[in-house]
Amino acid sequence: MLLCTRVADMPIPPTLSVIKHCGQCGERIWVAHSSPPVDRMLCMACATQAMDVDPDVEVEPPSAQQVADLERWLTPEEMRELLGWFGKQR
């Protein structure tokens, strides 16, 4: 599962991206060109719900470049929350 930012939350993507739709709610999301191929792409809200229901769900971690790009757009609290999701998997 790939965790993606909703277009409504970030009108301009932090990296070269295309618009796709969340596999759960259908909301428009940004998918970076550098993202690995995955079966499911979810917005952050749906990914959080999926992880609450199934803590063992596998989420593709962001690349170092994606993290660096996101740091320019997200507040420190949002970055901690985003990276905390990936820490739940370990």
Secondary structure, DSSP 8 states (H G I E B T S, - for coil): -EEEEETTT-SS-SSSEEEEE-TTT--EEEEETT----S-EEEHHHHHHHHHH-TT---B---HHHHHHHHTTS-HHHHHHHHHHHHTT-
